Amino acid sequence: MSYSTIISNNSLLSLATKFSTRGSRLQLQCTLSMARSAVDETSDSGAFQRTASTFRNFVSKDSNSQFPAESGRYHLYISYACPWASRCLSYLKIKGLDDAISFSSVKPIWGRTKETDEHMGWVFPGSDSEVQGADPDHLNGAKSVRELYEIASPNYTGKYTVPVLWDKKLKTVVNNESAEIIRMFNTEFNHIAGNPDLDLYPSHLQAKIDETNEWIYNGINNGVYRCGFAKKQEPYEEAVEQVYEALDRCEEILGKHRYICGNTLTETDIRLFVTLIRFDEGVSESVQLHKRHIPGPRNE
């Protein structure tokens, strides 16, 4: 059994080519001034410590809520190079929300977000043909994701990350936490979803999903960033060890079950898949994880 077991499911494989990491090796070595990015988030010991997302509003199926789940109201900004954003796009596709929620992608490599400082981050192409798969911001005319955050909050001083769930009506960021966006897509848009009966967070598995999400997040999803952004050798080596321990744990589970939480597809599979599909192409090279590689998916 191999790590590729997790990507043998046809419904996920159909997304793999769209989530290609070709050209996704980020320009991580950059000088930061004024605005921050995740590259900045290291402790005195040199360990990477991710800070929490800041926009945490919730789209609700309740029509009287501040952000009601309405067709055509919301837009998802992503990067195909980003696993956090791609988990949200996976949900949008799998749940059949293509007609209800629009989406667009930034360029796969960071660029200067403003001429007045040295900050590097996600930027939009200048035209539809400049970069394959990347889209100009036709909604707001922004040149960078940074500008979107500044439209939503002029005094914002945090990170300028994707995904961004944008409210077209109020012209603001609703939420930039991928774990919460996928939960919204799973339940709150079912009245306008193409696959409303697909529940990736079923009640009888929620405790197991939450527990599994935690160690996969710490060991793999965020673990690869802890390797790549560590500033000293000791926290880097600790993070590398935890990545491979978590991969071995997945290996053991997937040797017994088709899916990570049993015999049905859940959000945990999506969260794991979007990191694993990038492991050799984008992750292992940029964060120096070369102990083992993940074989390609089997034809089943």
C-alpha positions as CSV (number, residue, x, y, z in Angstrom):
1,M,0.0,0.0,0.0
2,S,1.3,3.5,-0.8
3,Y,0.5,7.1,0.1
4,S,-1.2,7.3,-3.3
5,T,-4.2,5.4,-2.0
6,I,-5.7,8.7,-0.9
7,I,-5.7,9.9,-4.5
8,S,-7.1,6.8,-6.1
9,N,-10.7,8.0,-5.9
10,N,-12.0,9.0,-9.3
11,S,-14.0,12.0,-8.0
12,L,-10.9,13.5,-6.6
13,L,-8.6,12.6,-9.5
14,S,-10.9,14.5,-11.8
15,L,-9.7,17.7,-10.0
16,A,-6.0,16.8,-10.0
17,T,-5.1,18.3,-13.4
18,K,-6.9,21.5,-12.5
19,F,-4.9,21.6,-9.2
20,S,-1.6,21.2,-11.0
21,T,1.3,22.8,-9.2
22,R,3.2,23.5,-12.3
23,G,5.0,26.8,-11.7
24,S,3.9,26.9,-8.1
25,R,7.3,27.1,-6.3
26,L,6.7,30.3,-4.4
27,Q,9.3,33.0,-4.1
28,L,9.7,32.5,-0.4
29,Q,12.9,34.5,0.0
30,C,11.7,38.1,0.0
31,T,12.2,41.3,2.0
32,L,9.0,42.3,3.8
33,S,8.2,45.9,4.6
34,M,5.0,47.1,6.3
35,A,2.7,44.4,5.2
36,R,3.2,40.8,6.5
37,S,3.0,37.3,5.0
38,A,3.1,33.8,6.5
39,V,6.9,33.8,5.9
40,D,7.2,36.3,8.8
41,E,5.6,34.0,11.3
42,T,8.5,32.5,13.2
43,S,9.2,32.4,17.0
44,D,12.4,33.3,18.7
45,S,13.4,29.6,18.4
46,G,13.1,29.8,14.7
47,A,9.9,27.7,14.5
48,F,7.1,28.6,12.1
49,Q,4.0,29.6,14.1
50,R,0.9,30.2,12.0
51,T,-1.4,32.9,13.2
52,A,-5.2,32.6,13.0
53,S,-7.2,33.9,10.1
54,T,-8.9,37.3,10.8
55,F,-12.1,37.4,8.7
56,R,-14.4,34.9,10.3
57,N,-18.0,35.7,9.3
58,F,-20.3,32.9,8.3
59,V,-22.6,32.5,5.3
60,S,-25.9,31.0,6.5
61,K,-28.9,29.4,4.9
62,D,-30.9,31.7,7.1
63,S,-32.2,34.4,4.7
64,N,-32.3,36.9,7.6
65,S,-28.6,36.6,8.4
66,Q,-26.0,39.2,7.6
67,F,-24.5,36.9,4.9
68,P,-27.4,34.8,3.5
69,A,-26.6,32.0,1.1
70,E,-27.7,33.5,-2.2
71,S,-26.9,32.4,-5.7
72,G,-24.5,34.8,-7.5
73,R,-23.7,36.8,-4.4
74,Y,-20.3,35.3,-3.5
75,H,-17.0,35.0,-5.2
76,L,-14.1,32.7,-4.2
77,Y,-10.5,34.0,-4.8
78,I,-8.0,31.2,-4.9
79,S,-4.5,30.2,-6.0
80,Y,-4.1,26.8,-7.7
81,A,-0.7,26.8,-6.0
82,C,-2.3,27.0,-2.5
83,P,-3.6,23.8,-0.9
84,W,-5.8,25.9,1.6
85,A,-7.5,27.6,-1.3
86,S,-7.8,24.5,-3.4
87,R,-9.7,22.6,-0.7
88,C,-12.3,25.3,-1.0
89,L,-12.4,25.0,-4.8
90,S,-12.7,21.2,-4.4
91,Y,-15.8,21.7,-2.3
92,L,-17.2,24.2,-4.7
93,K,-16.9,21.6,-7.5
94,I,-17.9,18.5,-5.6
95,K,-20.9,20.1,-4.1
96,G,-22.0,21.4,-7.5
97,L,-21.9,25.1,-6.6
98,D,-20.4,26.2,-9.9
99,D,-23.5,28.1,-10.9
100,A,-24.0,29.7,-7.5
101,I,-20.5,30.8,-6.5
102,S,-18.0,32.3,-9.0
103,F,-14.3,31.9,-8.6
104,S,-11.0,33.1,-10.0
105,S,-7.3,32.5,-9.5
106,V,-4.3,34.7,-8.9
107,K,-1.0,34.1,-10.5
108,P,0.9,31.0,-9.1
109,I,4.0,33.0,-8.1
110,W,4.2,35.9,-5.8
111,G,4.9,39.4,-7.0
112,R,5.2,42.9,-5.7
113,T,1.8,44.0,-4.3
114,K,2.6,47.7,-4.3
115,E,5.1,50.0,-5.8
116,T,5.5,51.9,-2.5
117,D,7.0,49.0,-0.5
118,E,8.7,45.7,-0.9
119,H,5.9,43.3,0.1
120,M,5.6,40.2,-2.0
121,G,2.3,38.3,-2.2
122,W,-0.5,37.0,-4.4
123,V,-1.1,39.2,-7.5
124,F,-3.5,39.1,-10.4
125,P,-2.4,39.0,-14.1
126,G,-3.0,42.1,-16.2
127,S,-5.0,40.2,-18.8
128,D,-6.8,37.0,-19.4
129,S,-4.0,35.6,-21.5
130,E,-1.0,36.6,-19.4
131,V,-0.9,33.5,-17.3
132,Q,-2.7,30.3,-18.1
133,G,-5.3,29.6,-15.4
134,A,-5.0,33.0,-13.7
135,D,-7.6,35.7,-14.0
136,P,-7.6,39.5,-13.7
137,D,-9.8,40.8,-10.9
138,H,-12.9,41.7,-13.0
139,L,-15.0,42.3,-9.8
140,N,-13.0,45.0,-8.1
141,G,-10.1,45.8,-10.4
142,A,-7.6,44.9,-7.8
143,K,-4.0,44.3,-8.8
144,S,-3.3,42.1,-5.8
145,V,-5.0,40.2,-3.0
146,R,-3.6,42.8,-0.7
147,E,-5.8,45.4,-2.4
148,L,-8.9,43.2,-1.7
149,Y,-8.2,43.2,2.0
150,E,-7.7,47.0,1.9
151,I,-11.0,47.5,0.2
152,A,-12.7,45.4,2.9
153,S,-10.7,47.0,5.7
154,P,-8.6,50.1,4.9
155,N,-6.7,49.8,8.2
156,Y,-6.0,46.1,7.9
157,T,-2.4,45.1,8.9
158,G,-2.5,41.3,8.9
159,K,-1.7,38.7,6.2
160,Y,-3.0,38.9,2.7
161,T,-3.9,35.2,2.1
162,V,-6.1,33.1,0.0
163,P,-8.7,31.7,0.0
164,V,-10.9,34.8,0.2
165,L,-14.7,34.4,0.2
166,W,-15.9,37.7,-1.1
167,D,-19.4,39.3,-0.8
168,K,-20.1,41.0,-4.1
169,K,-23.0,42.9,-2.6
170,L,-21.3,44.4,0.4
171,K,-17.8,44.4,-1.2
172,T,-16.1,42.8,1.7
173,V,-14.2,39.7,2.8
174,V,-16.7,37.3,4.4
175,N,-14.2,34.7,5.5
176,N,-10.6,33.8,4.8
177,E,-10.4,30.6,6.9
178,S,-10.5,27.5,4.6
179,A,-11.7,25.2,7.3
180,E,-14.8,27.3,7.8
181,I,-15.4,28.0,4.1
182,I,-15.6,24.3,3.3
183,R,-18.1,23.8,6.2
184,M,-20.3,26.6,4.7
185,F,-20.1,25.0,1.3
186,N,-21.0,21.6,2.7
187,T,-24.3,22.7,4.4
188,E,-25.4,26.3,3.9
189,F,-25.8,26.3,0.1
190,N,-27.6,23.0,-0.3
191,H,-30.8,24.7,-1.5
192,I,-28.9,25.8,-4.6
193,A,-26.2,23.1,-4.8
194,G,-26.0,20.5,-7.6
195,N,-25.2,17.8,-5.1
196,P,-27.1,18.7,-2.0
197,D,-27.3,15.2,-0.6
198,L,-23.5,14.8,-0.4
199,D,-22.5,15.4,3.2
200,L,-18.7,15.5,3.8
201,Y,-19.1,16.1,7.5
202,P,-21.8,13.6,8.5
203,S,-23.0,13.7,12.1
204,H,-22.0,10.1,12.9
205,L,-18.4,10.8,11.9
206,Q,-17.9,14.3,13.1
207,A,-15.9,13.4,16.2
208,K,-13.6,11.1,14.2
209,I,-13.2,13.7,11.5
210,D,-12.3,16.4,14.0
211,E,-9.7,14.2,15.7
212,T,-8.2,13.1,12.4
213,N,-8.2,16.6,11.0
214,E,-6.1,17.7,14.0
215,W,-3.2,15.4,13.6
216,I,-3.2,15.7,9.8
217,Y,-3.2,19.4,10.0
218,N,-0.3,19.5,12.5
219,G,1.7,16.8,10.8
220,I,1.0,17.3,7.1
221,N,-1.1,20.3,6.1
222,N,0.7,22.8,8.3
223,G,3.6,20.5,8.9
224,V,5.1,21.1,5.4
225,Y,5.0,24.8,6.1
226,R,6.7,24.3,9.4
227,C,9.6,22.7,7.4
228,G,9.7,25.3,4.8
229,F,9.5,28.4,7.0
230,A,11.7,27.2,9.9
231,K,14.6,29.6,10.4
232,K,16.7,27.2,12.5
233,Q,17.8,23.6,12.1
234,E,16.2,22.1,15.2
235,P,12.6,23.2,14.5
236,Y,13.1,22.2,10.9
237,E,14.3,18.7,11.8
238,E,11.4,18.3,14.3
239,A,8.9,19.3,11.7
240,V,10.3,16.9,9.1
241,E,10.1,14.0,11.5
242,Q,6.5,14.8,12.3
243,V,5.6,15.1,8.5
244,Y,6.8,11.6,7.9
245,E,5.3,10.2,11.0
246,A,1.9,11.5,9.9
247,L,2.4,10.1,6.4
248,D,3.2,6.7,7.9
249,R,0.0,6.9,10.0
250,C,-2.0,7.7,6.9
251,E,-0.4,4.8,5.2
252,E,-1.4,2.4,7.9
253,I,-5.0,3.6,7.9
254,L,-5.3,3.6,4.1
255,G,-4.1,0.0,4.1
256,K,-7.3,-1.0,5.8
257,H,-9.8,1.6,4.5
258,R,-10.4,3.3,1.2
259,Y,-10.9,6.6,2.9
260,I,-9.1,8.2,5.8
261,C,-12.1,8.1,8.2
262,G,-13.5,4.8,7.1
263,N,-15.5,3.7,4.0
264,T,-16.9,7.0,2.9
265,L,-15.5,10.2,1.5
266,T,-15.2,13.0,4.1
267,E,-13.7,16.5,4.4
268,T,-10.6,14.9,5.9
269,D,-9.9,13.2,2.5
270,I,-10.1,16.6,0.8
271,R,-7.9,18.3,3.3
272,L,-5.3,15.6,3.0
273,F,-5.5,15.2,-0.8
274,V,-4.8,18.8,-1.7
275,T,-1.5,18.7,0.2
276,L,-0.5,15.2,-1.0
277,I,-1.2,16.0,-4.7
278,R,1.4,18.8,-4.4
279,F,3.9,16.9,-2.3
280,D,6.5,16.0,-5.0
281,E,5.8,18.8,-7.5
282,G,5.6,21.8,-5.2
283,V,6.1,20.9,-1.6
284,S,9.0,18.4,-1.2
285,E,11.4,20.6,-3.4
286,S,10.6,23.9,-1.8
287,V,10.7,22.8,1.8
288,Q,13.5,20.1,1.4
289,L,11.4,17.0,2.1
290,H,13.3,14.3,0.2
291,K,13.2,11.2,2.4
292,R,10.4,9.6,0.3
293,H,8.2,10.5,-2.6
294,I,4.5,9.8,-3.1
295,P,3.8,7.5,-6.1
296,G,1.3,8.6,-8.7
297,P,-2.3,7.4,-8.4
298,R,-3.2,3.8,-9.4
299,N,-5.5,3.1,-12.3
300,E,-8.4,1.5,-10.6
